[in-house]
Amino acid sequence: MSKFLIKELGEYKPNSFNSLNLNKLKEFVIVPYFIDWYRSRESNKIYPLFVQEIESLNPTFFRLPGFVGRNPFFDHTQVKFFIAYNDGRPAGRVMSFIDYNYNEKYNDRFGWFGLFESIENKDLALMLLDRAVDYLKKNGCRKIIGPAKFNAGGEIGLLIDGFENKPYFLEPYNAPYYKDIFEEYGLVKENDWYSVVTDSIISRDYMDRVERVLLKISNKDHKTLNEIKIRNVNFQDYRNEIKIIKELYNTIWNSENHPQQVRMTDAEFNLQALGIKAISIEDLIFIIEKDDVPIGISVNLPDINEVIEDFDSKWLHIPSKHFFNLRDLSRDIKIFNLIQKKLKTDGFTRLRILLLGIKKEFRKAGIESKVFFKINKDAVNLGFKYASGSQLADINLDIINPIFRLGKVAFTWRVYGLDI
């Protein structure tokens, strides 16, 4: 008979003592390797880099220069990590967290859960959810939202449809039986998020129509559209360009079209920007301007999951729970070097449309179509054949309406809520 044990890895609260360390975070990060469904033929699971995932979950002030820093998200967030064991073998995990900035924005007391994983055992899965919910109850939360890492600015939602597709970089992917577990627990739908995938064949007809429409508008001297300039980001002026992108992001993404969103602090944005810069192509990051004034951004990244998937198909080991494990660190270093090599040779074929946003007052002037046309043309010239636009909120019709015409829905993620 199986014996389940749920272990508390540790708790972090800003400005207080904590017992977390990199080994405990590594133990949490590797749990998905023990979920049997991810090794099945039906699964398209792609595991992140260990160092990347540990850094994103690291609330401590321990830093390993060149490898792991601290996530400044935890300047305003408390978190607790749980791991489940089945006869001593990792069998599940979940984290509970309270984002003070989010609660201040919405003037309420919300709690979150995320990074849920469980073997296919309903009793264990429900026990994990109980522990996550109990922690949030004890800390005064009146409603629970999730799953997420850590809000709509990160990876959000439970995958409920599209398991046959391969996830792009930063697209959540989980086992299909989680949905039934969540709903049996009493979690109810808050909203859905989508990804739309396209290739040069699917989108060609649409892009041809866009080109004809743009030419027609231009010939009629449509003032607003003709005044729009789409330029590449200039990494030589990195500090000023990041400032522009950050201001646009916080303005645009904190509108009514983006649920579960909260403003990023300067420290949070700077950390994410450095990570994006390390795997980006300058020719695929755009700033949209009108009369030389920035009004929108489009950040598009090579899908590094191409490299991770290829490398891991030959890397058949169960990782160590210890951070300083040479084999695991070697995996990350080798993958990162392969990514850099592929960036220099235009070797990527899949594009992740990470951010695309335009200030509200300019969204009805055909600008989105002009941006899509620019992305498509430049990406094709660089050898990209496929693209994924995600994660798109179901209420964000300004983006959903045009991008749904580019391709087909590949993934649907659901955010759940629970009043307590």
N, C-alpha and C positions, 0 to 999 in steps of 0.2 A: 504493500500500500504506500502511495506517495505521501511524503511529508512536506508540506509547504512551509516556508519561512520567509517573512518579509523583513528585510533589514533596512534600518534608517542609516543612510550613508553620512548624513550630516545636514546641518541647517546653517544658512547664512543670512544675517541681517546687517544692513549698513551700519557702520560705526560700532560694531560689537564683535566680540570674540567668536571665532568659528573654528571647527575642527576639520574642515575640508582640506584636501590636498590633491595633487595631480594623480596619485595612484587611485584614490577613490573615484575621481572623475573618469579615469581610464576604465575602471571596473564598470562604471555606469555606461560608458560609450560602447563597449564591446558586447553588451547584452544581445543586440539583434543577431549576432553570429550564432546564437544558441536557439533561435526560433526556427523550428524545422521547416515551416512553410517557405522560408526564404531560400531553402536549398532544393525546392521542388521545381519541376519543369514549368509549372505555371508562373513562377515568380520572375520578375525582372528587377529585383532589388539590386541597387548599386550603393555600396557603402562609402561614406565620406572619408576623407583623410582623418586619421586619428588626431593629429595635432590641430587641424582646423576645428574639429568638433570639440575638443577639450578646451581650446581657447574661447570658443563661443559660450561655453558653459562655466568658465572659470570666474568665480566671484572673488577669489582670494587675491592678495597682493603679491603672491609669488609669481615671478616672471622668469622665463628662460629666454634670454635675448636670442633672436633669430628663430625661435621655435614657438613659444607660448607666451602670450601676454594676458592681461586681465580685461574682461569685457566690462566696459563702463556702464552697461545696462544695469549692472548690479549696484551702481551708485544710488539708485532709487527703487531697488527691488529686493525683497526677501525671498528665499527659495529653500525648498527642502527636497532631497533626492531619496527615492526608495528603490530597492532592488528586491526581487522575489527569487527564491531558490526552490528547486524541486529535488529533494534528496541531495542537497549540496551543489547542484548544478544550476547556473543562472537560468531563470525561466521567465523573467519579466522585469519591467521597470516603469516608473512614472515619476514626474516631478510636479510639485505644487509651487506656485509663486504668486506674489502679490506685488503688482507694479504701482507704486505710489503716484507716479506721474499720470498713469492712466486713470486712476481713481480720482485724482484732482481734476483732470479734464472733464470727466463725466459726473463729478460731484456725487460719487457713490462708492460702495465698498464691494468691488469685484475681486474674485480670486480666479486664478487660471490653473489649468493642468496641461501637461504636454509631454512629448516624447514617450507616449505610452507604447509598451510592447508586452506581449504575453504569449506563451505557448498556447496551443489550442485546448485550453482547459477553462471552462466557464467559471468554476469556483475560484480558481486562482486569479483570473482576470477581475472578477467582481471584488475580491479582497483588495487588490491593488487600487481599484477605484475608490473603495471605502477609505483606504488610508489617505489617499490624496484629498478626498472631500472632508474627512474628519480634521485634517490639519488646517484646511481653510476655514472650516466652521469655528475651530478653536481660536482662530485669529480674526474673528469678527466679520467674515465675508457673508454677504447676503445672497450673492449669486455667483455661480461658477461658469466659466467659459472655457472652451477648448475643443480639441487639442491645438496647441500652438507652440512655436519656438520663435519669438516670444509674443508676438502680436502680428498684425498685418504687415508690419515692416520686415518680418522674417518669413519663416515657413509656417503656414497656417492651414488648419483643417485636417480632417480624416479622409483619406482616399476611399470613396465609395463606389467609383465606377472608372473603368479604364485599366484594369490590372494587366491586360494583355500588352500594354504599351510600355516602352522604356522611358523612365523619368529623365528629364533634363536636369541640369545643375540647379540645386536648391528647390526642386519640386518634391514634396513629401511622397513617400511610398510606404505602404503598410500592408499587413495581411488582410484579406477580405473579410474574415470572420469578426473583426473588431466592430464592425457596424452593428451586428446583432447584439453583441455584448453591451455596447453603449446604450442602445435603445431598450434593452431589457433592464438596464440599470435605472432608466428613467430620464436619461438625457434627451432633450428635444432640439429640433433644428432651429438654429438662429439664422443662418444664411449659407449659401453655397458659393464656391469659387471654382473657376474653370481654367483649363488651358486649351488653347487652340493651336493645332499643328498644321503646317502647310509645307508644301514643296514647290519646286519651280513649275511643275505640271499643274498642280491644283490651283496655284495662285495666278498662273499666267493670264488666263482670261480676265480675271478680276483686275489685274494690274494693267492690262491693255485698256480696259474700260476706264480705269482711273486716269490713265495718260490722256485719253481722249477728252474726258471731262475737264481735266486740268488745262488742257490746251484750249478748250472752248471758253473756260472762265477767263484764261489769260487773254484771249483774243477780244473778250468783251471788256478788257481793262478793269477786271475786278480789283478794286484798289487794295483791300485788305490782304488778299491772297498774294498779289504781286509784290507787296511790301515785305512779305515774309522771307527771311533768310535762314537756311539750315546750314550751320557750320560744324565742323569737327571740333571736339574739345582739343585744347592745346596743353599737352602735358609739360611743356617748357614753362608754362605759367600756372603750374599745378595749384598753388595756394589760392589764387584768385578764381580759377575755374571751379575748384571744389566749393568755394564759398557761394558761387552762383548756383551750382547744382543743389547744394544744401538748402538754400533759401527757396528755390523753386519747389524742391521736394516737400519741404515742410508746409509750404503754402498750398500746393495742389493736392497732396495726399491727405491732408487733414480737412478735406471738404466733406460734404454730406455723401459723396459717392463712394467713400472708402470706410467701411465699418471696421471695427477693432483696430483702429489706427490711433497713434499718438505721436506727437512731435519727437523727433530725434534730437538728443543733445549734441553739442559740438563734438564732444569726445566720442560718442557712439558713431556719429557720421564719419568722423575722421578715420576711425578704425576700419569701418566697412569700406571706405573709399580706398584705403591702402590695400585691402584684400582684393578689391575689384581691379585696381590698377595692375596688380601682379599677374592677372590672367586675362587682361583686356587687349583689344586692338583699337588703337586710337581712331582709326578710320570708321569705327562703328559706334562711337559715342558722340551724340549730337546735342548741340544747344540751339534752340529755335528762337529767333529774334524778330522783332518788328521795330523798325526804325532804330536798330542797334540796341534795343532793350530786350533782355531775355524774357521770353514768355512761356517756354516749355523745354523739356529735356527728353532725350531718348537714349537709354543705356542698353547696349546689346553686347552679349558676351559669347565667346566660343563655348560650346558645351563641353566642359572638361570631363564630364562623365564618360565621354568617348574613350579617353585615355584610361580612366580608372577602371572601366569595365574590361577593357582589353588586358590591362596589367593583372587585374584580379582573376581573370580566367585562367591564369597560370600560377597564381599565388593562392595555394589551397590550404593555408594554415588557419587554425583557430588562434586569434591573437592573445597575447598575454595581458593579464590585468595590471601589470606593472608598467608605469609610464616609461621608465628607462629600460626598454627592451630593444636590443639592437636590430632584431629582425623586423619589428613593427616600425621603428624609426626609419630603417632602411627602405621599407615599402613606401613611406610617405616621401622620402627624399627622391627616390627613383621616379615616382609618379610626377612629382613637381618638375624634375629635370626633363622628363618626357613632354610635359605640357609646354615648357619653355621652348623646347626644340620644335614642337609642332607649331607654336605661334610664329616662329621665324620662317617656317616653310609654307605657310598658308595651308596647313594640312587638315584643318578641321572642316567637317561637313555639316555640323548641326549648330544652329544659332539659338541662344536663349535671349528672347526679348524680355529683359529684366524690368525695365522702367520705361514707360511712355506716358507722358502727361503734359497737358497744355492748360494754361490758366482758363478759368471758366468763361470769361468774357470773349475768348477767341475760338471756342470749340465749334461754332457753327459756320465757320468761314471756309470749310473745305481743307483746313490745315492738316487734320489727321490724315486725310488721303495723301496729301503731299508728302508727309513724313513717312507713311507706309511705302510710298513709291520710292523714296530716297533709300530707306532701309533695304528694300528688296533689291534695288539696282546695285547698290554698293556691296551687299552681301554676296550676290551672285558673281560679281566681278572678282571677289576674293575666294571663290570656290565653294561657298556654302550652298547646300542643296535642300536643307530642311530647316525649319524654324519652329519654335514654340513660344507663343505669347501667353504668359501666365504670371502670377495668379490673378484672375480677373473676377472681381466681386459681381454677384448676380444683379446688384442694383446699379452698377456702373454702366449705364446704357450708352453713355457718350463714347466709351471704348468698345463695349461688347458689340454694338450694332455694326461698326465698320470691320472689326477684326473677325467677327463670325463669318463674314463674306470671304475672308482670305483662305479658310480651310475648314477643318472639322474639329469638334470637341474631342480631345483625347482623354483628359482626366476631369473628374468632378470631385472636389473636396467639400466636406461639410463641417461647419462649426456648430457645436452643440452648446446648449445652456441648461442650467439647472438651478432653480430657486431653492434656497435652503433656509 
